[in-house]
Amino acid sequence: MKKVPAIFAVVVLVSFLLAGCQTAQTVQKSVTTTTKSMTSKVKIFLYDIDEKLYGPVPEENREGIGDAEKALMGENEKLKLAELKVQKAALQEDYTAYEMAVAKKNRDTIQAEVNRLKWEAIERSNLGKKDENLGNIANLKEKKVELANDITGLQGEMRAVKSKISSMDREIDFLEKRIGDK
């Protein structure tokens, strides 16, 4: 019976984390679908030209094509930059969800400590049933260990996400500079 609150807490945490990740995935999927739709239209235009037909076109008849192709490459880079920013936003949302989960686990750890201290005070005062008092104290100590393990796991996930965000920041900075130099 005492495991029910612990199981419930784990189910709630997992649901919370999955909901945050699902929201990020939904946003990312929506934007990815939109950008794929936009880039596929570009590819359709590019592939509408038969290169065998275009190849023999004399250089003097290719006026403006080079500039237009450069502009297209620039816009493709801007699109890539926008996609990276969307992916970064999804990762930041995941990171924030982990932060919230850690904060809740820290709060639960302190609440368990407060309750343990109260049960110990009850036991020292010879109030209540000794077996129940000692059982509650032991359960709360065990709960603190479980929470500490959960926090460690969440912090590991946070470090991994933060590393991905940092990597993405570097890639975004590189693309922004490259786009800005053109």
Buried (B, 14 or more C-beta within 10 A) or exposed (E): EEEEEBEEBEEEBEEBBEEBBEBBBEBBEEBBEEBEEEBEEEEEEEEEEEEEEEEEEEEEEEEEEEEEEEEEEEBEBEBBBBBBBBBBBBBBBBBBBBEBBBEBBEEBBEBBBEBBEEBBEBBEEEEEEEEEBEEBBEBBEEBBEBBEEBBEBBBEBBEBBBEBBEEBEEBBEEBBEEBEEE
